[in-house]
């Protein structure tokens, strides 16, 4: 499923109103003209056919360079679904069980402790009620946080370890985080976390292959995702979209080697400081990939197809259903979007009314901080991918764009 400039599919034949799809373009053209965002690329496919694809606005506001369908975007946390797929490919091969102890494969996580309270001192700890399992690692119930140093003693202790340093390996990161007390008991709560980095290290240990090489040979090459990777080729660098934030004078380019002045004193990890530095690759499970609209659409369509695309099978249909089912049950999930559960790598829509925008129960999705989103709706046989490059931009964050696009896409459906 490739994309070409201004490509439009047979919208009416797959149950879409083409006029309402065109209205989505006009809506985002208006947002660009109003200075609310630099640009947006988006595509929708249904029943295996590309229905609509557009690139709106600019990849470079200063020089008025138009955004294109083959522009390259930093995926940030939309790296995470590829990481989960990589690990579950090894599950399909019988390399591990979901309820296996993490220590079976990463013994440095043995003997961990848990902070007694959220704000406890580093030495005010209690034993774990049980060990972390691989299922915990996949569904964000390990007890870990993000390591951004924002909120709680656990986060601050992770941040003090300076986790994301260019040139350090996943093994280096595991050595650091395994020494930090957890913020919660394993399995007690869902907490958005650095667990995908643990997933990536599991891929390395179970396969004997470096994580980036595994992604390349087992996912990117089979799916024809030639413009996706941690390191950018010269051709990708030429097409890389600039990232913007909203400053006092409006949209402002993210400058190399700096942070927006609105965020002094927060120990933001090095990747944010180096957002504009194309010479540095962070090979992590939680973030680090760059990609294009068309490449990610292939990945999403593979998931909708039950693990296969163009004759290349990555996952069994049973495993895709397992990944896209809620694994939290009664475990509380406190997230910006309500009405969700969480599977093995994706959020899963459970309650559309609680969610507050249009959608279908059973849809699974994720997003990234720069305004990238994708969702897969098996009931409506639908995949949508949107790509932007904004951080700290009101109403252009991934949750706002996701809700807005859901409402407009489902309004455009005629059947």
C-alpha positions as CSV (number, residue, x, y, z in Angstrom):
1,X,0.0,0.0,0.0
2,X,2.1,2.9,-1.3
3,X,1.3,6.6,-1.3
4,X,1.9,9.1,-4.1
5,X,1.2,12.8,-4.2
6,X,-2.5,13.7,-4.1
7,X,-3.5,10.0,-4.3
8,X,-7.2,9.4,-3.7
9,X,-8.9,6.1,-3.5
10,X,-12.5,5.1,-4.3
11,X,-14.0,6.6,-1.2
12,X,-17.7,5.8,-2.1
13,X,-17.0,2.2,-2.8
14,X,-15.6,1.6,0.7
15,X,-18.3,3.6,2.6
16,X,-16.9,7.1,2.8
17,X,-18.3,10.4,1.8
18,X,-15.5,12.1,-0.3
19,X,-16.8,15.5,0.4
20,X,-16.5,15.0,4.1
21,X,-13.0,13.7,3.7
22,X,-12.1,16.8,1.7
23,X,-13.6,18.9,4.5
24,X,-10.9,17.4,6.8
25,X,-8.2,18.8,4.5
26,X,-9.9,22.2,4.6
27,X,-10.1,22.1,8.4
28,X,-6.4,21.5,8.8
29,X,-5.6,24.0,6.1
30,X,-7.4,26.5,8.2
31,X,-5.5,25.5,11.3
32,X,-2.2,26.0,9.4
33,X,-3.3,29.4,8.1
34,X,-4.3,30.4,11.7
35,X,-0.8,29.6,12.9
36,X,-2.0,26.8,15.2
37,X,0.2,24.1,13.6
38,X,2.9,23.9,10.9
39,X,1.4,21.0,9.0
40,X,-0.3,17.6,9.1
41,X,-0.1,14.5,6.9
42,X,-2.8,11.9,7.2
43,X,-4.2,8.8,5.5
44,X,-7.1,6.5,5.8
45,X,-7.5,3.0,4.4
46,X,-10.6,0.8,4.5
47,X,-11.1,-2.8,3.4
48,X,-7.5,-3.0,2.3
49,X,-7.8,0.1,0.0
50,X,-6.2,3.5,0.4
51,X,-9.1,5.9,0.6
52,X,-7.5,9.3,1.1
53,X,-4.0,10.7,1.7
54,X,-3.1,14.3,2.2
55,X,-0.1,16.5,3.2
56,X,-1.2,19.9,4.4
57,X,1.0,22.9,5.4
58,X,4.7,23.0,5.7
59,X,7.7,20.8,6.7
60,X,9.7,24.0,7.1
61,X,7.8,27.1,8.1
62,X,10.7,29.5,7.8
63,X,11.4,28.7,4.1
64,X,7.8,27.7,3.3
65,X,8.8,24.2,2.2
66,X,5.5,22.3,1.6
67,X,4.9,19.1,3.6
68,X,4.8,16.0,1.4
69,X,3.4,12.5,1.7
70,X,7.0,11.2,1.8
71,X,8.1,13.7,4.5
72,X,9.9,12.1,7.4
73,X,8.6,12.5,11.0
74,X,10.1,11.6,14.4
75,X,7.8,8.9,15.8
76,X,8.6,9.4,19.5
77,X,6.3,7.0,21.4
78,X,4.8,5.6,18.2
79,X,8.0,3.6,18.2
80,X,6.5,1.5,21.0
81,X,4.0,-0.5,18.9
82,X,6.9,-1.8,16.7
83,X,8.8,-2.8,19.8
84,X,5.8,-4.8,21.1
85,X,5.3,-6.5,17.7
86,X,9.0,-7.4,17.7
87,X,8.8,-9.1,21.1
88,X,5.5,-10.9,20.3
89,X,7.1,-12.3,17.1
90,X,9.4,-14.2,19.5
91,X,6.3,-15.2,21.6
92,X,4.9,-16.7,18.4
93,X,8.2,-18.7,18.1
94,X,7.7,-20.1,21.7
95,X,10.7,-18.2,23.1
96,X,8.8,-17.1,26.3
97,X,5.5,-17.1,28.1
98,X,3.6,-14.0,29.1
99,X,3.6,-14.9,32.7
100,X,7.3,-15.9,32.8
101,X,9.2,-13.9,35.4
102,X,11.3,-11.1,33.9
103,X,14.3,-12.5,35.8
104,X,14.2,-15.6,33.7
105,X,15.7,-13.5,30.9
106,X,17.1,-10.4,32.7
107,X,18.4,-11.6,36.1
108,X,19.6,-8.2,37.1
109,X,15.9,-7.4,38.0
110,X,16.0,-9.8,40.9
111,X,15.6,-8.6,44.5
112,X,14.0,-5.3,43.6
113,X,12.2,-3.2,46.2
114,X,9.2,-0.8,46.0
115,X,8.9,2.7,47.6
116,X,6.7,2.5,50.6
117,X,4.8,5.7,49.5
118,X,4.9,7.8,46.4
119,X,7.2,10.4,48.1
120,X,9.2,8.0,50.2
121,X,13.0,8.5,50.4
122,X,15.1,6.1,48.3
123,X,15.8,3.9,51.3
124,X,12.2,3.8,52.6
125,X,11.2,0.6,50.7
126,X,9.3,-2.6,51.0
127,X,9.8,-5.9,49.2
128,X,7.9,-6.7,46.0
129,X,4.7,-8.7,46.5
130,X,5.6,-10.6,43.4
131,X,8.1,-10.3,40.6
132,X,7.6,-8.5,37.3
133,X,6.4,-10.7,34.5
134,X,6.8,-10.3,30.8
135,X,3.0,-9.5,30.6
136,X,3.7,-6.6,33.0
137,X,6.4,-5.3,30.7
138,X,4.1,-5.4,27.8
139,X,1.0,-3.8,29.5
140,X,2.8,-1.1,31.6
141,X,2.2,-2.6,35.0
142,X,5.9,-3.1,36.0
143,X,5.8,-0.4,38.7
144,X,8.2,1.8,36.6
145,X,7.6,5.3,35.4
146,X,9.0,7.2,32.5
147,X,12.2,8.5,34.1
148,X,11.4,12.2,33.2
149,X,11.7,13.3,36.8
150,X,8.2,14.7,36.8
151,X,6.1,13.8,39.9
152,X,7.1,11.5,42.7
153,X,10.3,10.2,44.2
154,X,10.5,7.2,41.9
155,X,10.5,9.4,38.8
156,X,13.2,11.7,40.3
157,X,15.4,8.7,41.1
158,X,15.1,7.4,37.6
159,X,15.9,10.8,36.2
160,X,19.0,11.1,38.4
161,X,20.4,8.0,36.6
162,X,20.5,9.9,33.3
163,X,18.9,7.1,31.3
164,X,19.0,8.3,27.7
165,X,22.6,9.1,26.8
166,X,23.7,8.9,23.2
167,X,25.9,5.9,22.6
168,X,24.7,3.9,25.6
169,X,23.1,0.6,24.9
170,X,19.9,-1.0,26.1
171,X,22.0,-3.2,28.4
172,X,23.5,-0.1,29.9
173,X,20.0,1.2,30.6
174,X,18.9,-2.0,32.2
175,X,21.9,-1.9,34.6
176,X,20.7,1.6,35.7
177,X,17.0,1.1,36.1
178,X,17.2,-2.3,37.8
179,X,18.9,-0.6,40.7
180,X,16.1,1.9,41.3
181,X,13.2,1.0,43.6
182,X,9.8,0.7,41.9
183,X,7.1,3.4,42.3
184,X,4.4,0.8,42.7
185,X,4.0,-3.0,43.2
186,X,4.1,-5.0,39.9
187,X,0.6,-5.5,38.6
188,X,-1.0,-2.9,40.9
189,X,-1.5,0.0,38.5
190,X,-1.1,0.9,34.9
191,X,1.6,3.5,34.7
192,X,2.9,4.8,31.3
193,X,6.6,3.9,31.6
194,X,9.9,3.0,30.1
195,X,8.9,-0.6,30.0
196,X,9.2,-0.7,26.1
197,X,12.9,-0.3,26.6
198,X,12.8,-3.5,28.7
199,X,10.8,-5.1,25.8
200,X,13.6,-4.1,23.4
201,X,16.3,-5.6,25.7
202,X,14.2,-8.8,25.9
203,X,14.2,-8.9,22.1
204,X,18.0,-8.8,22.1
205,X,18.4,-11.4,24.8
206,X,15.8,-13.8,23.3
207,X,16.9,-13.5,19.7
208,X,20.7,-12.9,20.1
209,X,20.3,-9.9,17.7
210,X,20.7,-6.2,18.4
211,X,17.3,-4.6,18.7
212,X,17.8,-2.2,15.7
213,X,19.0,-5.1,13.5
214,X,16.0,-7.2,14.6
215,X,13.6,-4.5,13.6
216,X,15.3,-4.0,10.3
217,X,15.4,-7.6,9.3
218,X,12.2,-8.9,10.8
219,X,9.8,-6.0,10.4
220,X,11.0,-3.1,8.3
221,X,12.5,-5.0,5.4
222,X,9.6,-7.5,5.1
223,X,7.0,-4.7,5.1
224,X,9.0,-2.5,2.7
225,X,9.3,0.3,5.3
226,X,12.4,1.7,3.6
227,X,12.0,5.2,5.2
228,X,11.9,4.0,8.8
229,X,14.8,3.7,11.2
230,X,16.7,5.0,14.1
231,X,19.5,6.4,11.9
232,X,18.4,8.6,9.1
233,X,19.8,8.1,5.6
234,X,20.9,11.2,3.7
235,X,17.6,11.0,1.7
236,X,15.6,10.9,4.9
237,X,17.4,13.8,6.4
238,X,16.5,15.9,3.4
239,X,12.8,15.1,4.0
240,X,12.9,15.4,7.8
241,X,10.1,17.7,9.1
242,X,11.2,20.5,11.5
243,X,9.7,20.3,14.9
244,X,7.9,23.3,16.4
245,X,6.7,24.5,19.8
246,X,4.4,27.4,20.7
247,X,6.4,30.4,22.1
248,X,5.4,33.9,22.9
249,X,5.4,34.8,19.2
250,X,3.6,31.7,18.0
251,X,5.1,28.6,16.4
252,X,8.8,28.5,17.0
253,X,11.4,26.2,15.6
254,X,12.9,23.6,18.0
255,X,16.5,24.8,18.0
256,X,19.4,22.3,18.1
257,X,20.9,21.7,21.5
258,X,18.3,23.6,23.5
259,X,14.9,23.4,25.3
260,X,12.1,25.9,25.2
261,X,12.7,28.4,27.9
262,X,9.3,27.6,29.5
263,X,10.7,24.5,31.0
264,X,13.7,25.4,33.1
265,X,15.0,23.1,35.8
266,X,13.2,20.0,34.6
267,X,15.6,17.1,33.9
268,X,14.3,16.4,30.4
269,X,16.2,13.6,28.9
270,X,18.9,14.2,26.3
271,X,16.7,13.1,23.3
272,X,14.6,16.2,23.7
273,X,17.6,18.5,23.9
274,X,18.9,16.9,20.7
275,X,15.6,16.8,18.8
276,X,17.1,18.7,15.9
277,X,20.4,16.8,15.8
278,X,20.2,14.3,13.0
279,X,23.6,12.9,13.7
280,X,22.4,11.1,16.9
281,X,20.4,7.9,17.0
282,X,18.7,6.7,20.1
283,X,18.0,3.0,19.6
284,X,15.4,2.4,22.3
285,X,12.1,0.5,22.5
286,X,10.2,3.5,23.9
287,X,11.2,6.0,21.2
288,X,13.8,6.8,18.6
289,X,12.4,5.8,15.2
290,X,11.6,8.2,12.4
291,X,9.2,7.2,9.6
292,X,6.8,8.4,6.9
293,X,3.1,8.4,6.6
294,X,3.2,5.6,4.0
295,X,5.6,3.4,5.9
296,X,3.5,3.5,9.1
297,X,0.3,2.9,7.2
298,X,1.9,-0.4,6.0
299,X,2.6,-1.4,9.6
300,X,-1.0,-0.5,10.7
301,X,-2.5,-2.3,7.8
302,X,-0.4,-5.4,8.7
303,X,-2.0,-5.3,12.2
304,X,-5.5,-4.9,10.7
305,X,-4.9,-7.9,8.4
306,X,-4.1,-10.1,11.4
307,X,-0.3,-9.9,11.2
308,X,0.2,-10.1,7.4
309,X,0.8,-7.7,4.5
310,X,1.4,-8.5,0.9
311,X,2.1,-12.2,1.6
312,X,4.6,-11.5,4.4
313,X,3.4,-12.7,7.8
314,X,4.9,-11.2,10.9
315,X,2.5,-12.4,13.6
316,X,-0.2,-15.0,13.8
317,X,-3.8,-13.8,13.8
318,X,-4.2,-15.3,17.3
319,X,-1.3,-13.2,18.6
320,X,-2.7,-10.0,17.1
321,X,-6.0,-10.6,18.8
322,X,-4.2,-11.3,22.0
323,X,-2.2,-8.0,21.7
324,X,-5.2,-6.0,20.9
325,X,-7.4,-7.2,23.8
326,X,-7.5,-5.6,27.2
327,X,-5.1,-7.2,29.7
328,X,-5.8,-4.8,32.6
329,X,-9.1,-6.0,33.8
330,X,-9.7,-4.2,37.1
331,X,-6.2,-2.7,37.2
332,X,-6.7,1.1,37.3
333,X,-5.5,3.1,34.3
334,X,-5.1,6.8,34.9
335,X,-4.5,8.4,31.5
336,X,-5.3,11.6,29.7
337,X,-8.0,9.7,27.7
338,X,-10.6,7.8,29.6
339,X,-12.6,4.7,28.7
340,X,-9.5,2.8,27.7
341,X,-7.9,-0.5,28.5
342,X,-4.5,-1.7,27.5
343,X,-3.3,-4.7,25.6
344,X,0.2,-5.9,24.8
345,X,1.6,-2.7,23.3
346,X,-1.5,-0.7,22.5
347,X,-4.3,1.2,24.2
348,X,-7.7,-0.5,23.6
349,X,-11.0,1.4,23.4
350,X,-13.5,0.0,25.8
351,X,-16.0,2.7,26.6
352,X,-16.7,5.3,23.8
353,X,-19.0,7.4,26.0
354,X,-16.3,7.7,28.7
355,X,-13.7,8.4,26.0
356,X,-15.6,11.5,24.9
357,X,-15.1,11.3,21.1
358,X,-16.2,9.1,18.3
359,X,-14.8,5.6,18.0
360,X,-15.5,1.9,18.1
361,X,-15.0,-0.5,21.0
362,X,-12.2,-2.8,20.2
363,X,-10.2,-0.2,18.3
364,X,-6.5,-0.2,19.3
365,X,-4.1,2.7,18.9
366,X,-1.2,4.7,20.2
367,X,0.5,8.0,19.6
368,X,3.7,10.0,20.0
369,X,4.5,13.3,21.7
370,X,5.2,15.2,18.4
371,X,1.5,14.8,17.3
372,X,1.7,11.4,15.5
373,X,-1.1,9.0,15.8
374,X,-2.5,5.7,14.4
375,X,-5.5,3.6,15.1
376,X,-6.8,0.2,13.9
377,X,-10.5,-0.4,13.9
378,X,-11.2,-4.1,13.2
379,X,-14.9,-3.7,13.4
380,X,-15.1,-1.1,10.7
381,X,-12.1,-2.6,8.8
382,X,-10.3,0.8,9.1
383,X,-6.8,2.2,9.6
384,X,-5.9,5.8,10.1
385,X,-2.4,7.4,10.4
386,X,-1.7,11.1,11.2
387,X,1.7,12.8,11.3
388,X,2.6,16.2,12.7
389,X,5.7,17.6,14.4
390,X,4.8,19.8,17.4
391,X,5.7,19.6,21.0
392,X,4.1,21.7,23.8
393,X,1.7,23.2,21.3
394,X,-1.9,23.8,22.6
395,X,-4.5,21.8,20.7
396,X,-1.9,20.1,18.5
397,X,-0.8,17.5,21.1
398,X,-1.4,13.9,20.1
399,X,-4.5,13.4,22.3
400,X,-6.2,16.5,20.9
401,X,-5.4,15.6,17.3
402,X,-6.5,12.0,17.9
403,X,-9.9,13.1,19.3
404,X,-10.4,15.6,16.5
405,X,-9.5,13.2,13.7
406,X,-11.6,10.4,15.2
407,X,-14.7,12.7,15.2
408,X,-14.2,13.7,11.6
409,X,-13.3,10.3,10.2
410,X,-16.3,8.6,11.7
411,X,-18.6,11.4,10.6
412,X,-17.4,10.8,7.0
413,X,-18.3,7.1,7.1
414,X,-21.6,6.3,5.3
415,X,-21.7,2.6,6.1
